[in-house]
Amino acid sequence: MIKINSILILIICSTTLLFGQNKTTRIDTIQQYFNEIKIATKKHQELWDMDLYGPILIVNPYTRITYANYADTLGILKAENNLYVGTLPKGILLGNISTKWGGRTWAMILSVFIKDSKEERIDLFSHELFHRVQSNLNFERVNDGNNQHLDSKNGRIYLRLELTAVLDALKSTNTKQANKHVLNALKFRNYRYQLFPNAYASEATIEINEGIASYTGKVHRGLKRQEISHLKESKIQEFLIQPSYVQLFAYQTIPAYGFLLADKNKYWNKEVSSQTILTDYFNNSFSFQSHDLSDTEIYAIGKQYGIDSILLEEKEREEKIQKKIAEYKRSEEHT
């Protein structure tokens, strides 16, 4: 509950900072957001052989007051100081999403998710701008698979080990050592698929749906190689303490592998589509031959990445969950 309250406070504060400004300051701030993402997308247009900049809606989710960089064809958004301002109709779904409305396909950004950091803003806006045009880039939306295995003890263990190994690869300044770490990361991934055979297909869908967009956002930050390593380290560490990995893992896996691939093939992203199983693509790109591993073999590899502490932490988490389930069942029996 403390974490939830903290998140709600942050959301309320961020909305207040942007929409609590006087009108002139607020419009200037939003114009700045549009200008900085326009510059970033133009600078990195070679990533997809196109400039991703296009129609954007910035929406206050509480009032539905909306600021846009393009006019809508319905005339709901009125021109004001080089922006278009109005109230989004109630029937329009809100979210950080791509949406069709008012004669255009928009990248919608909720104001509560816009951060003070310019890099974070560019990342977020680029992510949603990719979704806006992804069908033009051979990324048709595919249905997300069920990845509940990533809430199980073993699912979490081998995802944590994979991310630890791939992070070590990113941080390594020695090519040979980096290759060793990335191959170990792929061993953990493939071992997870030994334990959960359906995960091979189910994880692939969200990695295509969200992972590629996340990688695009990270590239548009325009970071140097060492800065990328620091960024992914902070993002992965932040991710690993989350209570659930089910919906968020692809935001970490694909950018991490993506930057490693970019070291040898800068525009690898142009070789994949919504039909690509990214695990297969990674295996081929890093010359990894997938094969079954024994428990003993995977444990020996895991020793390099803190497997003992991870096993203990996940064992304790599982025990707490089972205890809560048992308490709930007992309470139900007495009602």
C-alpha positions, 0 to 999 in steps of 0.5 A: 500500500505504501508503494501504491500511495507513493506512485499516486502521489508522484502521478498527482504531483507530475500532473500538478507541475504541468497543468498547474502552471499558468496557461502561458507557461504551460503552453511554452512547456508543451511546445518545448516537448514537441520541439525536442522530440521533433529534433530527436526523431529527425536525428535518428531517422536512419533507425527506421529509414523514416522520421517517426515524428507525427501527430501527438496528443498530450492529455490530462487524464483527470480533465481530458484537457488536450494539447496537440501538435496537429489539428484534428479534422473535427475542429475540437482542438482549437489553434492557440500559440502554435498548438491545438488545445481542447477537451478530448471527448469522453468516448476516447480511450485514454492511455500511452497508446496509438489511437485513431481519432479526429481524422488522424492516427495519434501517439497519445501521451498521458501528462502523468507519465511525462518526467522532468528528464529530457531523456525520459521524455524523448524515450516515452514520446519515441516509444509511442510514435513508433506504435503510431506507425509500426504497421508501416514498418512490418510490425502488425500488432499481435495478441500478447501471450499469457506469461504468468509463468514469470510470476512463478518461482522458476520463471522469475529465477531464470529471467533474473539470471538472464538479465543479470548476464546480459547486463554484465555483457553490456558493461563488459569492455572485453569483447570475448567476455561480453560474448561469454555473458550474452551466451550465458544469458541465452542459456538461461532464456532457453532453460526457462523454455525447457521448464515452460515450453509455451513461454517460447511463443508467449514471450515472443509476442510481447517482446515484439509488441513492446520490446521493439518500441522500447528499444526505439525509445532508448536509441532516440535518447542519443546516448553514448555506449557507456551511458547506455550501459549505465542506463540499462543497469539502472532500468534493470535494477529498477525492474528486478524489484517489481512485484511482478514481471509479467507485463514489463519484462520485454521493456528490459530484454529487447533494449539490452539485447538490442544494444549488444546487437547494434555493436555488430549490426547497427540497424539489426532492427530493420531485419525483423518484423512482427513475424520474427521470433526474437529468441531465434534471431538472437540465437542466430545473431550470437551464434548460440546453438540451443540445446537442453541443459541439465539442472547441474549445468545451469546451476554451475553457470548461475554461480557466476551471477548470484544464483544462490541469493536469487534462489533464496529470495525467490523461495522466500517470496513463494513461501510468503505467497503460499502463506497468504493463500492458505490464510485466505482459504482459512478465512473463507472457510469461516465465513 
